[in-house]
Amino acid sequence: MAYQTTNPYTNEVVKTYEDATPEYVETSLAQAQALYKKWRNDPVATRIPVLRKLAQIFKDETDSLAKVLTVDMGKLFVEAQGEVLLCAEIADYYADHAEDLLKPRAIETIAGEAQLENHPLGVLMAVEPWNFPYYQMMRIFAPNFAVGDPIVFKHAAITPASALAFEDAVRRAGAPAGSLTNLFLSYDQVSQVVADKRVQGVALTGSERGGVAVAEVAGKYLKKNTMELGGTDAFIVAHDANMDDVKAVAPRARLYNAGQVCTSSKRFIVTENHYDEFLESLKAAFSSVKMGDPMDPETTLAPVNSKKAKEHLQEQVDTALAGGATAYYVHEPIDSDGQFFMPTILTDITKDNPAYGKEMFGPVAQVYKVKDDEEAIALANDSDYGLGGIVFAGSAEYGAELASRIETGMVFVNTFFSSLPELEFGGVKKSGFGRELGQTGISSFVNQELVVKRDRPNDNEFGGLVLPHKF
């Protein structure tokens, strides 16, 4: 595959990179394995200073790091700055909490004095996407660096500069060689690295297709893995929702990062008493966006990441329309050669429409009208995916009741979706399995080793088992 930065706004090919050689891959794996052996019994505290320094680098160099994102995949500069600062928060969070999160857990048992210890698992392979090039990497790097798991990673082919910038920041923070190594791998090489006996775990964020391919290899070689594979997240407007709040959040929930967010709201499910008002407000918001140079602070909607992505999204919209959907609104074309996709609102999508239940990764909103809240929940759950979701209701308590009935990994009630280091991130169904961030995230790739000790054997021991009573 060609690792190449092509600026989505100017269409300029900025730089092309060569694939990693087999020799470099072998050297990288050997170096990572040697570091794991060294780290295996080192205290977590020995790695904390690197995380603090890394956080400081992301704070001090916010603008320069953000510009790399904007050139690589077209992200609005202001949104890129936010991504960089979120990375700093994640690094700081694990610097502050890793020791406590990884401390041994005592277990009461008649077997003796027992505790569950958290040790490094080994070298990890990470496969990460282009839409949040730094954040996705920090999400896997910070907690596992604290654990003591070295990482080799394959980033998206269209964001190679971001991959190198992240790797360089980790190096400058003082991480030992082998802590994090970028590999420009071909698809065949990805499978070879996952299969390598030195690799003990695999973390992937990406498409369902990519997840299936990597999980298949990971399963074949019995490698622990986590998968985050996108979704068709529902935004439910309940019968008693405060529409002023809905109107403020709904457009951002679809257009943030040009709609290229796994957890962005893709299906707006609106009770009939709010439906017309919601459509009018969403149309007004979509029509008011300003498309242009993503470095310009006046620009509010960036181009999508590539010509290929734009064409794929258009094919999806065309298929939906051919299947009977209505184009309630399509933004007027703009005079630009950039890879802008005109914000679009689709309605009247029936279950037999090919677009029903499909993820559209860009500024396209699907809006569904339902009779009541019960029907809204049923429609939200009628999906093969379950990553995130938003519910707006008259009260937080009622909204939470509805949220708990949605088959998904994360739900935000009466607020915009967010990602913070203390909040576990992940989904169910075809959206994947496992969690990143928070306490669960740091536990994803650890060897939870049980240690039981006594001064002498238990009198109740027989045949290697501890029996509850004497014979």
N, C-alpha and C positions, 0 to 999 in steps of 0.2 A: 504494500500500500504506500501511497505517496504522502509523506508528512510535509505539509506545506501551509504556510500562512498566506491567505488571500484576503485582503481587507474587504469585507462585505459592502462597505460604503463606496469605496473607490474602485473595487474590482482589481486592484493592484496585487500582483504576486510579489509578496514582500521577501520571502525566503523559502527555499526547499531544503529538506534535510534527508540525509541518507539513512537507510534502515540500519539497525544495529547488526554488527557482524556476529557470527556464531562465537568467535573468540571473545568479543566484548561481553556477550551474554554469559558465557562460562565464567569469565573473570568476575563479573558482577555477582553472580550467584555464589561463587566461592568466597568472595569477600563478605557477603552478607552472612553466609553460614559461619564463617570464622568469628564475625562480630557477635552473632547469637551465642556461640559457645562462650565467648568472653562475658557477655551480658547475663548469662543464665543465672548466676548467683549474685550479681551486683544489686545493691539496694536501688529502689526506684529513685531515691533522692539524688543519686549520682547523675541522673538525666534531666532533672528539673531545671537546672540553670540554662540548658540549651533551649527549652521551651520558652523560658522568660525572655531570652535574647531574641528568639524567633518572633515572639509577639512584638517586641520593640522594633525590630526591623520592619514589620508590616505597618506599624504606626508611623515610624519615621519616614518610610518610603512609599506612603500611600499613593501619591500621585503618579510616580514613575511605574509602580507595579500595576496600578489601575490602567494606565495607558496601554500596557501590553495586552490586557484583556480586551480593550476596545478595538485595537487593531486586529487581534487574533479572530474574534468572533462577533464584533460589531456592537457589543454591549454599550449602553449609554454610559458616559464617563462618570456621571454621578452615581449610577448604580454600581459601576465597577469599584468606585471608591468605597461604597458600602460593603461590597464583598470583601475587599482587602481588610477593612476594619473588623468585620465579622471573624475573619481568620485570626486576627490578633486576639479577639475575645476567646476563641476556642483554645488557642495555645495557652493563654493566661489561665483559663478555667482548669485545664488539666495540670498546669504547673501548681495551681492552688490546691487541687483536690485529689490528684492521682494517688498520693501516698495513703490517704484515708480510704479511697475507693478500693484500693488493692490490698489493704491490710488483711491479715488472716482472720478467718471467722471461726470462733470457738463453737464446738458441737458438744452438747451434753449426751453422754453415752455410757453404758456400763462397760464398754470395751476398754476404756482407759481415758487418758487426757487426749482429746482429739481436736484437730483444727484443719480447716480447709485453707490451703495456701495458694496464692495466685502467682504462678510463674510464667515466664514467656513460653509461647508455644513453638516459635521458630520463625523462619523466613516466611513472609507473606507476599502474595502477588496481588496487586491492585490494578483494576481496569476501570478507568474513569472517563467521564463524558466531557463535552465541550461547553455546556451551558453555564457552568460555574467552575471554571478550571482550577481556581485556587481553593475555593471552599470545599469542593469535593475531595481534594487532596488533603486539606487540613483535617477534614472530618475523619479520615482514616489514619493520617499520619500521627497527629498529636496524641491520641490515646494509646496507640500501639507503640509509639516511641517510648512513652512512659512505662508501658508494660515491659519493653525490651525486645520487641519483635522487629527486626529489620525488614524493610519493604523494597521490593523492586516493582516498578509500575509502568504500565502502558497507558499513555494518555491518548485523547482523541487525535486523529490524524490532522484535523484542521486547527488545533491549538498547540502546536509544538513549542512556540515561544513561551507560552504560559507554563508548560511543563518544565522547560529549562529554567525559567525565572524562579519557580518554586523550589526546584532542586538546588539552585544556587543560593537561595535565601537560607535553606536548611544547612547547607555547607558553611555559609558565613556565620551562622548562629553557633557554630562550634560542634556540630554533630560529627561523630567519627565517620570516617569513610566506610561506606556500606550501609549506613543508616537508612538512606533513601536514594535509590538509583533509578533514573529515568532510562527506559529502553524503548527506542523506536522500533517496535516489533511488527513483523508481518503476522497475519492471522495464524499461519502454521507455527510460527515461533511462540505465539501466545499459548497454544496447546502444549508445545514442548516444555515451556517454563512451568505451566500448571502441573504437568506430569512429573517434573523433576522431583526426585525424592527429598531434596533439601527444602522444597516448598511445602509448608504445612497448612496453609490456609489461603483462601482466595476471597477478595472483596470486589464486587462489581456493581457499578451504577451505570445504567444504560438502557438500551432497548430490550424488549422481550426476546427478540431474535438473538441478540448478543448474549443475553443471560442464559438462554437455553443452551447455546453452543458451549459456553464456558462451564456451566453447571454440569453438562454432560461429561466433560473431561474430568472435572473435579470429582464427580460421583464415581467415575470409572477408577480413579486412583485414590479414592477415599480421602479426599481433602475437605476439611471443614470450609464452608463458604457462606457468605451473606450476599443477598441480591436485592437491589432496589431498581425496579424496572418500569417506573412510570405509572400513569394512571389516567382515569377519566373522572377526576374529582368533581363531586357534586357541590353546588352552592344552593342550599335550600332557603327559600324565602317562605317562612311559615305564615299562617293566616293572620297572626297578630304581630308580625314584624314591624319594627320602626323603619318606615321607608326612607326617612332622611339618612339614617345610618346605612341602609342598604345601598342607596345611591352613591354614598361617599366611598364605599369599599368595593362594590362590584366591578367597576371598570379597572381598578388597579389589580384586582384579583385575576383578571384575564390578561391585561396588557403589560404587566411588570415583566421586564426582561424580554420584551416583544412576544410575550405569551409562551416563551420557551422555558417553562418551569414544570418539573414533574408534579409538583403539588399545586399548580395554578388551577383555578376553577375553570373547568371545561364544559360542564353541564349545569346550566342555571335552571333549577327546578322551582317554579313559582306557582303558588296557589292562585286560583283564578281571580280572587278578589284584588290581587296586586298585579296581575299579569300585564295589563295594558300600560299601567303606569311604569312598571319596570322596563318594558320594552322602549318606551319613549325616552326614559332617562338614560338607558344604556346607549341608545342611538345618539343622543345628544353628546354623551361623553366620547363615543367612538368618532364622531364627526369633528370633534374639537382638537384631536391630537395634532401635534406638529411633527412631521417627519423631516429628517434632515441629518446633518453631520452629528454623529453621536458624541463628538467632543464639544459641541456647542451646548451650553447650559440651557438654551431656549428649546432645544429639541426634547420632545416628550415620548417619541416612539422611534426606536432604533430599527435598522434593517434586521431581517432574520440572518442566521449564521452563514448561509451560502446559497448559491444559485440552485444547487441540488435540493436543498431544503425548501426553498420557495416553490420550485416546480412540483415537488411531492405534495406540499400542502394544497396547491391549486388543483392537483388531481383529486385529492380527497374532497374538496369543496365541489368540484364538478360532478363527482360521483354522487355526492349527497343530493345535489340538485336534480340530477338525472333520475334519482330514486324517489323524487317527489317532495323533497324539502323546499322551503321557500327562502329566498334571499331577502330577508326583511330589510337589511341594510348592507350596502357595500360602499366603502369610502371612495370618493372620487380619485382617479389616478393622479399621481404627482409627477412632475417633470424631474426625474432622477434616474440614473443608471444603477443606483444602489439596489441591493436585494431587499427592497421594501415589499411587504405584503400588505395590501389594503385591508384595514380592519373590517371584519365581516360578521354579521349576525344571521344565524340560520334558525329558522323555526319550522314547525310542522314535520319534524323528523319522527317517522313511525318506526315501529320495531322491525319491520321488514326492509328498512332502508339500510344499505351497506354502511352508512356512516354511524348508525346506532351502536353505541358502545365502543366506538373507535376513538383513540386519542388523536387530537389534532394539535400539533406542536407549533403554535403560532397564534397570531391575533384573530382567532376565529371563535366566536361564542355560539354554543348551541343552547337554545332556550326552549324549555318544555313547560306547558301549562298543565297543572294538575288540579283536581277538585279540592283536595284538602291535605292536611299534614300526613295522614295515613298513606295516601297515594304518593306523596312526595318521598316518604321513606321507602316504599316499595320500589319506586323508580330508581332511587339512588342505589339500592341494593341489586338492581337488575343489571349487573355489570360483572365482567370477568376480572375487573381490577378493584383494588381497594387500598389506595395509598393515603390520601388526605381528604379533607372536606371542610366546608364552612356551613354553619347554620345561623340564620338570623331569626330570632323569635322575640316575643314581647318581654320575656324575662330570661335572665341567665339560667335560672333553674329549669324552666320549661325547655329552653334550647338544649341544655345538657341532657335532659331526658330523651329528646329526639336524637341527639348526637350518639348516645349510648346504644341506640338501635341500628346505627349505620355500620355495615360490615366494611370497616376500613381501619387503617393504622393510626390516624391522627384526625382530630376534628377540633376546629376553633369556633367558639360560640360568640356571636355578636362582635367579632373582631377579624382583622386581617390575619391570614396565615403567617407564621413566623418560624424561623429556625434559630435556636439559641443553643449554646453548648450544653446546657443542663437538660434540654428536652430530647428524649429519645426519638429517633427518626427511623421510620420504616413502615412497611405495609403488609398486606395479606393478599390471598388469591394470586393472580398473575402479576401483581405489583411487587412480588418478591417475598423474602423472609429474612429474619434477622433484624437487628437494630444497630444504628450508629448513634454516637453522641450520648451524653448522660452517663449514668452508671451502667446501663446495659451495654452501651457501646464499648466501654473500656473492658468489658468482660467477654466480648465476642471471640477474641483469639488469645485466651489464656489457658494454661494447663492448671486446672483446679485440682491440685494434688492433695489428697487426704493423708495426713500424718497422725498416727495414733501411737501414744507412748505410755509405758508403765515401767515401774522399777523392776518388776518381775512378772512372769506369766500369771494370768488369771486362773484361779483354781477351777473355774467353769469351762476352761478351754478343752475342746475335744475335737480331734480330727481337723484342726485348723479353723473351727468355728467357735464363736463365743455363744454358749448356750445360756438362756435366761435362768435356768435352775440346775442344781446339781442332780445327778442321777440318784 
